[in-house]
Amino acid sequence: RRTIGRLPNWVSGLVVSAPPAYGWSSGFSAVKDDNRMSQLASPGQLRMSLVRWALFVIPTIMLLGFVSSLISGSSEENRWYQELVKPDIQPPGWAFGVVWPILYFITGLAFAIILNARGAPQRMLGIGLFLAQLILNLAWSPLFFVQHQVSSALYLIVLILGTAIATTFVFGRINRHLNRYVPQNQRSRIRLRPALFR
């Protein structure tokens, strides 16, 4: 009867796949010095995955904001808006054209990071909250500048503020979880080795 011999030591140091909890597909494995294997994607692969999400999400969100502004005519040239009595602390009109694209860019980048954190706790909750506040944000300009519903627009701002705070809180918890995935005191003990299979 034939017996199966022990695998060579170099085979035992190889990892077949990445951790299913995070859905990462990697050609590398992180092996600790105490011979306990911890499966991670390479930093380059993680960065490229985030870049792909960012290249899709950020332009999409900025385009949606531009379309909402264009449809509603939310500018100083809006005649109805010009007739409104504004407070002295009202920012100049050009400031909105500078600030809003920056805000959309930052929020789009934050959303891309959450989308890239597959398997992280509360990720789906964070995605749902972000989409809810984004839809509310896009609905505000038509409500105010087109339908001239000043009171309803004020209530909507309060709702937007609440969902934005909730989104920020959940995003922060997800980010803290990602930072804890690889403990700081063990990062220097991790060596990368090529995996044999994917």
N, C-alpha and C positions, 0 to 999 in steps of 0.2 A: 504494500500500500504506500502511495506517494504522500509525503508530508510537505506542507507549505512552510518554507523557511521564513525567518524573520526578515522584515523589510530593512533595507540599508538605512543608516542614520540620516543620510541626506534626504531620503524620501519623507521621513517623518517630519521634517522641517518645512515641508511644502503645504500650502493651503489650497484646497480645491476651489472654494468660492468665497464671495464676500458675505457679510452678515445679512440674512434676509430681513432683519428688522429695519434696516436702513435702505435696503434695495440697492446697495452699491455693487457694481460689477467692476472688479479690480484685477489687474494682472500682478498685483503685489500682495504680500502678506506681512503683517507686523508680528514679529515673534519676540517675546520677552526673554530676558536672560534666564529666568527661572523655568524655561521650557514650557510655559503655558502659552498657548497660541491665542492671539487676539486678532481678529480679522478686520482690516481696514482697507479703504480705497487709498490709492496714492494721492498725495496732495495735489498733484497736477490734474488728476482725473476729477477731483472734487471742484477745483477751480474752473475747469472747462465746463462741467455740468452747471455751475452757477452762472458762468458767462452766457451759456446758451439760454437759460431761463431769463437772464437780465436783458439779452438782446431781443427777446420776444415780448416780455412783460412791459418794460419801460416805454418803448415806442407805442405800444398799444394803449397804455394808460394816458400818455401824453396826447395821443391822437383823439381819444375819447373826450378828454378835457377840451381840446381845441374845437371839436365838432359841437360839443354842448355850448361853448362860448359863441361859436359862429351862428348856430341856430337861434340862440336867444338874443343875440346882439348886445351882449354884456360889455359895453364900452362907454366911454364918456360921450360918444356921439349919439347915444340913445336919447331921443328927445324927452321921453317920459322921465328918464333918470336925471336929465339936466334940470327939470322943473322941480325936483325934490329939494327940500330944505335939508342941507347936510351940516353935520357938526364941524366945528373948527379943527378937530383932530383928524378929520378925514384925510387919508393919505392921497397923494397926487395920483392921477390916473395911470401914469407910466409905471408906478410901483407895482400895480397888480399884474401888468404884463411881464414883469421881471420875476416877481415872487412866485406866481402860480406855476410856471414851468419848472422852477427849482423844486417846489413842493411835490409836484407830480413825479419828478425824477427820483427824489429821495424815497417817496412812498413806494414807487415802482421797484426800486432796488431792495427795499425791506421786504416787499412781497415776494420778490424772486428768491431771496434767502430762505423764506419760509417754505416756498414751493420746493426748493432744493433739499429741505430737511425731511426727506421721506422717512416715515416711521417714528418721528419725534412725537412725544405726547402732546395732545391738544393742537396738533397741526391742523386738523380739519376744522376745529373750532376757530382757530385764527384765520384760516382761509375764508370761512363763512362770514366772520365779523368784518374782515377787510372788504369783501365784495359788497356787503350790506352798506358800509359807510361810503364806499365808492359810488354805488348807485344813488344814495341819498345826496352826495356831493354833486353828481352830474344832474340831478333833478332840481337842484336849488336855482340855478340860473334861469331855466325856462319858467319856473314858478314865480320868480321875482321880476325878471325883465320882460317876460312875454305876457304872463297872466296878471301881473301887477298885484299879486297877493302878498302884501307886506306883512300882515300878521301871520299868515300861514308860513311864510318864508322865515320869520323869526322862530316859530315853533320848530321848524325843520332844522334850523341852525342848532337849537338845543339838542335835538335828536342826533344830529351829526356829531356834536361834541361828545355826547354820551357813548356812541358807538366807537368813536375815535379813541376815547380813553380806554374802553374795554379792549379794543384791538391792540393798543400799545401795551397794555398789561399782559395780554396773552402772548404777544410777540416777545416780550421780555422774558417770560417764563420759558418759552421755547428756546430762546437764545442761551439762557443760562443752562438749560439741559444739554445743548450742543457743546457748550464750553466744558461741561463735566464729563463728556463722553470719553475723553482721554485725560486722565488725571495729570496735573502739571508735574508732579514728582516722578512720573513714570515715562514722560515723553522722551527723556534723554536715554532711557533704557530700551527703546524700541529700535529694532533693526529691520530694514526692508529687504525681503528676499523675493525673487521672481517665483510666481506660482506656476505649477506644471499644467494645470487645467483651469478652465473658466467655469 
